[in-house]
Amino acid sequence: MTDPVAVIDQSQPELQLSLQCEIIAPNTTTIRSLDWKRSRFDIEFGLRNGTTYNSFIIEGEKKALIDTSHEKFRDSWLKLFKEQVNPQELDFLVVSHTEPDHSGLISYLLDFNPEIQIIGSKVAIQFLESQVHRPFKSQAIKTGCELDLGINPSNGIHHKLEFLSAPNLHWPDTIFSFDHATAILFTCDAFGLHYCSSDMFDIDPELILPDFRYYYDCLMGPNARSVLQALKRIKNLPKITTIAVGHGPLLRHNIDLWLSSYLSWSEKRNKGEGYAAVCYVSQYGFCDRLSQAIALGINKADAQVQLIDLRASDSQEISALIGEANAIIVPTWPHNTDAELQSAIGTLLAALKQKQWVAVYDAYGGNDEPIDVVANQLRSLGQKEAFSPLRVRGTPDANTFQRFEEAGTDLGQLLNRKKNIANIKSFSGDLMKAMGRISGGLYVVTASQGKGKEQRRGAMVASWVSQASFNPPGITVAVAKDRAIETLMQVGDRFVINVLQENNYQKLFRQFLKRFPPGADRFEGISILEDVTKGGPVLVDALAYLDCLVKQRLETTDHWVIYALVEHGNVANVESKTAVHHRKVGTSY
């Protein structure tokens, strides 16, 4: 194994972009594009640890490249790539999926060598045709197809790639590639994480697990059914030595942990219950990202969700998924659609049933059918409205995605209402009365991230707050999974505990206990101090506040128990006492 080669992109030094090149197996080299300061990615707000874009070179008798990189790395990546392989000698480019962070340099490779044969799923080839705007040689593949790279002349190792279809992880065009010579599985987005470091492999699983889970929740969880199908296909492979992901460190030392985590998380989300079908039109406007935000919110409420790409799914699949869903969310589609997409939309509308919930959201594609036209068309079919049309009046920002996520959470709670009531009734009355005798204080948790239009704020009433350590001073707070603020309380995030005052808490209590429509300002009419802490607003009428840094998260069935270090705090009135909350039963707050 050679020493890693690091190349700094001097053209954009303020972005702190660098490259890492290393041999990871015989005849197999990775080029990792390290984006140290990327702060947002798709719907995943607040990347605390940047991200990477990983590509791979395999050299048998013939040479193959698996994925390229983000266009921001163009000059430095192409320079380093040409030091490893003469582009004129590159035989194949395997496109795991066509999202620009992995396919952003394909056009430049075709400039060097128009004879490269591009290997990808049928959908990926279609997507690329509209991206590169030029003819290219291609081969569409699916599960079971193979690509024989032949025997490497220097060491006699025979490299042969086997392909596995993995649609919806997280785009409809995704494929996995397995090299039988090295037992490396190339998975692009699946099993990845947004974590930028010089560590090539997963040497510290505890360090990266929070980001691994957050990535799953945002991108893979809404497609739990597809994850389970992919895991079944993986089980038929020989023992895997490395999972070569598209983002973050490569997974080599803890493969069983990562595979079992995906399995358990996906099985929990795929319980065979009713589900919400969130439709989108791939590669149109902001459909992909906005649909993911809605799906993430539905998942947070512990409801089932299925993403449906209207462009890539066949009519039978659309009809079956729509007909069996409890709720259907549709985007505004292009005003002038092609015949194939028009047919898919017709199939969707024909499959709707009377008792289903429906809603519509703006795709913001620039050529949308007006949202009111689509909403009225749905109303005329007699379905119930799941939530008010989600309008997008400018380029979607962090607040837009938060609003869509909150709408999804509200829908998930609606779908789970009967189940939750049944669960409450199933508990022993005596047990719940006893649990209710555990009292707690009254607090308002606040959190804020970003500035200006990108600022996102949240707040909630909390009573399950407790000191957890003396040195360093630490607290725990239990946050229900379906709380909007939970997204702002990941490991590394900051928040504020506002302690409510006995005999002077009713206004704050009522304000933050009530339900807010998606995107509403939770602090309207409340006096706050914005710049006192790093974590979030301080309520002027609070008795005290604690400025906290999230260090760990423990998952329970319906809450996250968050352990945080207290970095700063103050008391407004040392003579006053904390408001106390007494419950009668343990089935609700």
N, C-alpha and C positions, 0 to 999 in steps of 0.2 A: 504493500500500500504506500502510495506516495504521500508526501506532506501536502496539506491543503494549500491552495494558491489563492490569495486574496487580492482583488483588484478594486480600487476605489474609483467610482465614476466621478471624475473631476469636473464634468460638465454641470453637475447639479450637487455640489458638495453640501449645500444647506439641507438637502433631503437625506443625507447620510445613507447613500446607496453603496453597496459593495457586493462583490461576488466571491464565492467559495467553490473551488473545484477539487474533487478528490475521487480516487478510485475506491469504490465500495464493494467490488467483487471482481473476479477475473473478467477482463475485457469490458467492464461496466464502470462508467464514470458519471458522476453527477455534477452539474453546474447549478449551484443554488444562488439565486438572486436575493440578497438580504436587504429588506426594506425596513430599516430600523425605526423609522419615525411615522410610518403609516398609522393614522389614528382612527380611520373608519373603513369598513369593508362591507359592501352590500347592506344588510339590515343589522349587522353586528356593530353596534355603537361602541365607541370608546375602546378600541384595541389598545391595551395597556403595554403590550410587548411587541408591537410591530407585526410583520409577517414575512414570509419568504415565498418565492416562486421557484419550484424545483423542476429541473429537466434532466434527462438521462440519455447517455450515449451507450449503445451496445454494439460491439464489434465482433462479428463472426467472419465468415468469408465476405459477407455483405454487411453494410453499416446501417444502423437505424438510430434515429433520434426520437425519444418519447417526450413530446410537448416542448414548447419554446419558453418564452417568458413575457413579462409585461413590457410594453413599448418604451416605458421610461428607462429601461435598461438597454435600449437598442445598441448604442455604440459600444459600450463596454462588453455586453454579452456576446455580440457578434465577433468582436475582436478575440475574446477568450475562446469562443467556440471554434474559430478558424485555426487557433493554435492547437486544438485537439484533433480536429477532423477537417480535411480539405472539403469544402462544401460540394465541389465537383464530384467527390467520391461518396457522397451521402446517397444511399439507395432509397431509404424509406423514412418517412416522417409519420409516426403514430400519434394521432390526435386523440387524446383521452376524452376531452370535450372542448368545446369551442369558445368558452368564455374568454374575453380578451386578455385576462391576466395569464392565461396559458397559451393563447394562440396569437398574441400580439405581434410576433416577429415572423409569422409564416410568409407574408408577402416578401420580406427581405431575403428569406432563404430561397424563394422561388426566383428572385432576381439573380442570385448567384448560380442557381441550378434549376432550370425549368423542368428538368427530367425527373425530379424527385417524385416518387409515388407516395401519395398521401393515403394512409390507412386510417379508417374510422368507421363509426356506425353509419348507417344509411342517413340518419337524421343529421349527424355531424357533417357529412359530405354536403348535404343540402344547405346547411347553415354556412359552410365555408364558401360555397359558390356565391352567396350574396355578400360575403365579407371581403374576399380578395379581388373580385371583379376581373377575373381572367381565367382562361382555361387551365386545367392542371390534370395530371394523371392521378387516378384514385382507384381505390378498391374498398367497397363497403363490406364490412365484416359483422358477424354476430357471434353468439356463444357457440363454441366448438370450432370456430375457424382458427387456422394456424398460419404463422408466417415463419418460414424456414430461412434463417440467416446464414446457415451453413457452418462450416468448421473454421475456427480461427486458425490461420496458418502458423502462428507463433507458438501455440500451446495445445492445439488439437481439440479444444473444447467446442462442442457443437451447441450452438444457440438456436432455440426454437421457441417462438412466442405462441402461447395459446390465449385466446381472447374470451372474455366473459362479458356479456351485456349487463350493464348496471344502470338502467334508465332511472332518471329522477334523483340521482345521487351526485350533484343536486340538480343537474339539468337533464332533459330527456335524451341527450345524445351520448351519455357517459358510457365508456367501456373500461374494463380492467384488462391488463396484460400480464401474463405469467411466463417468466423465462424458466424453462425446465432445466437449463444448465446451472443456474445459480439459485433457483427456487425463490427468486425475488418477485413479489406481486406489486405491480405498478397500479395505483388506485386513484391518482389525481386528487380530487377533493375529498373523497371518502377516507375516513380515519385521520384526516389532517387536523391541524390546529393553527391558529394565527399566533405564532410564537417565534420571535426572531432572536437567535443567539448563535454563537460560533460552534456550539455543540452539534456535531453531525447527527448523532443518534440520541435516543431516549434514555440517557444515562441516569436521569433523576425523575422517575415517574411521578413522585409526589409534587414536584415543582410544576410540572406541565399539566397535571390532571385537571385543575380547574379550567384551564383554557381549552383542553380537549373536550371537557363536558359542555362548556359554553358553546363551542363550535358545533357540537352534535345537536344541542338544543335548538340553535338557530337554523341550521341548514339541513341536518339529516333527520331530526325528530319528526318534522312534518311529513316525512316520507318513510315512516317506520315500516310500512308494508313492503316497500321497495328494499329497505335495508335487510329485512329478513330474507327476501328472495335472493339478494346478493350473497348473504352469509351461507345460504344453502348451497349456492354454486361454489363458494370458496371451500366448503367442506370436502368437495370431491377432488381437490388438488392435493398433490404431495405436500409434505410438511414445509411450511413457509419459513424462510430464513430471515426475510426482511420485508416489511411493507413500505414501499417507496412512495411516499405521499407527495402531493403537489404543494402543500403548505406545511411549514414547520420542520422539526427534526424528523429524520427517518426512524421508523419503528423497528428495532432489532432485538432489544434486550428484554422486552416485556410484552411480546406479541399476544400471549394468552390473555393478559390483562385487558388489552385494547379490544380484542375480539369478543371476549366475554362481556365487557362493558356495553359494547354496541348491541349484543344479543339481549342482555337483560333490560336495557333501557327501551329497546324496540319492542320486546315482548310486552312490557308494561303498557306501552302506548297502543298496542294492537290487541285489544281485549275482545274483539269480536262484537263490540257494541256499535250503536249507531254512530255515524260520523258526519262531519261537514265536508262537502266537496268545494274546494277553492279553485276556481278555474283561472287560467291565464293564457295569454297568447305569447309564446316564446319569441324573444328578440323583437318585441314591439313595445316602444315607449319604456315605461318603468314597471311593466306588468310583472316581470320576474320578481323583482325586489318587493313590490307592494304586496303581491300574493304571499310571499314568504313572511312578511310582517303580520298579515292577518292569520296565517297558519300558526306562527309562533304564539300569538295571543291565544288562539284556540287551545293549543297544547298546554299553555300555562294553566288553563282552567281544568286540566286533566280530562279534556274531551278529545275524541278521535278526529283526525283530519286527513283528507286525501287531496293532494295537489293534482290537478288535471291540466295538461298542456293541450289546448284545443287545436293547436297547429300540428302536433306530432302524434296525437292519439287517434286510433282508428274509430270508426263510427260505432262499432259494436261495444268497444271498451267505454266510450263516452256514454252511450245509452245505458249500459249496465251500472256504471258508477253513479250517474246522475239519478237513475231510477231508485237506487237503494239508499241514497243519502237522506239524512234528516234535514239538512240545510245545504243550499247551493249559493255560492258567491260568484258573481260573474263580473268581468271587466267591461269597460267600454271597448268595443272592437273597432277596427279601422272602418271608416265610412265607405271606402271602396275596397271591399275584400276580394281576394281571389276565390275561384270556384271551390277549392278544397276547404278553405276556412269557412266560407259561407255554408257549405254542407255541414261542417262540424257544429256551427252555431244553430243551424236548423235541427240537427239531431239533439242538441242540448235542450232547446225549447220544447221539442216534441216529447222528451223524456221526463219533463217536470210533472209532478203530481200535486194534487190539491192541498194536502196537509203539510207540505214542505215549507220551510222558511227560506226566503230568498233575499238577496241584497245585491247591490251593484257598487262598483268603485271605478274611479277615473284611472285609466291607464296612462294618461298624459303622454300620448304618442304623437300628438301634433296633427293627427288626421282622424280623431275619434268621432264615432257616432255620439251625439250629445248625450250626456249622462241621463238627463230627464227623459229623453226618448227611450233609452234602454229601460229605465226604471218604470216608465208607464207601460212599456210592452210587457214587463214582468207582472205588473199589477193587473193588467187586463186578463192574465191567465188565472188569476184568483188565488195566488199563493200569499202567504203571510210575510210581512216585511220583517226581516231579522234585525236590521238597523237602518238608519237613514242613509241615503246615498253618501258615499265618501268622496267628497269633491277635492280636487287638487288644482289650485289656482296659480301655482308657480312650480318651478323645478323642485321636486320633492327634497326636503331637508330632514334633519333629525326629528323635528317636531312632527312632520308628516308621517314618518315611519312609526313614531310613538303613538300617534292617533290611530293609525291602522292596527297596530298591535293591541291597543286598548279596545277597539271595536271587536277584534277577534276574541279577546278575553270575555267581553260581555256576552258574545254569542255562545262561547263555551259554557259559561255559567247558565245561560238559558237552556241549553241542551241537557245540562246535568241536573236541572232543578228537581225533577222527580226522583232521580237516583239519590241525590243528597238528602232529600226528605226521608226517603226509605232508610238510608243509612242511619240517620238520627233516631228514627223510631226503633231501629234494631237494637239499640243499646239498652242495658238494664237501667231502669229509672233510679234505683238506689245508687248504682255506681255513678251515674251522671250527677246526681245530687251531691254525692261525696266529692267528685272532681270539682264541682262548682264552688266548693268551699275554699279552694286555693285562690287567694286574692292576689292582686298585683297593683302596681301604681298605674297612673295614667300619663301617657307620653304622646308626643307627636314626632314621628320620624320624618325628617326632610332630607332631600338630596338634590344636588344640582350638578350638571355637567355641561361643558361647552359655554360659548359666549354668543351674544347676538342672536341671529336667526338659528344658529346651531345649538342654542341652549335648550336643555331638557331638564325639567324640574318635576319632582314628585313629592308627595306627602301622604302620611297615613296615621291614624290613631293606633297606638300599640299599648298593650298592657303586659305582654310577656317579655319583660326586660329584666335582666338580673346581672349583678356584678359577677364576673367569672374568674378574675385573677387580681392579685395585689400588685405584683411586680413582674412585668409592667402592668399598669392598670388596664384591665380589660373587662368588657361586658359581652353578654349575649342578648340577641333579640330574635324572636321567632317571627318570620314573615311568611304569610300564606303565599303559596306558589302563584296564585292568580292575582296578586297585587301588582299594580302597574309599576310601583317603585322598586320591585324586586330586580328589575333589569338594571337599575342604577346601583345595585349593591353586590357587585361581583368582587372577587378577590382583587385587591388593589384599589378599589373605589373608596370614596369617602362619603360619610353621611353625618347627620346631626341628630342627637336625641334632645328634644325639647321637653323638659320636665314641667308638667302642668301643676298649677298651684291650687291647693285646697281652698274652697270657697270662691275661686275665681277661674274656673275652667270651662264653664258651660258653653260660652261662645266658641272657643277653640274646639271643644269637643264636638259640638254640633256641626261646625264647618267641615272638619276633616273626617267625620264619620259618615256623612251623606255620600250618596253615589254621584259621580260626576260623569257627564257625557264625554266621549272620547275627545281628547284635545283641550278640554276646558281648563281654565286657569284655577288651580286649587287654592291659590293665595289671594284671590280677588276679595277686596274689602278687609284684609287682614294686615296689620302693621308688622313689617318684617325688617330685619337688618341683613343686607346682602353680603357684605364684605368682612364680616367678623370672623368667619371660619372658612376652611377649605372645602368643607363637605356639603354645605347647603344653607338655606336661609335660617336665621334665628328668629323665633317669634318674640316680638317685643313684650307680650304679656306672659311669657313663660317664666316660671320660677327660676330655672337654671337651664344650662345647655351643656352638652358634651360633644366635642368634635371628634369623630371616630374614623379609623382606618380599618377596612375589612381585611382580616388575615386568613380566616378559614370559613368554610361553609359545610354544614352537615345536613344531609337530606333526610327528611322523614316522609311519611306518606303524603301529607298535604301542606307541609311547611318546610321552609329552609331555616335552620338554626344558624345564625350568623355570629361568629366570634370576631370582635373588633377591638383593637387597641384604642384607648382614649388618649388623644394627643393634646387636647386642650379643653378647658371648661371654665365656667364661671357661674356664680349664684347672684341673683338679683336681690334677694331678701333672705338673709340667713335665719330670720325668725319664723318664716313661714314653713308649712309642711307640704309634702307631696300629696296630690289628690290620689285617692285610693279607689280601686274598682272592685266591687263585690258582685259575683255572679250567683245565680240560683242553680244553674245546671252547667255541666261540662260539655254541652254539645254546641255551644256558641259563645261568642265573646261576651 
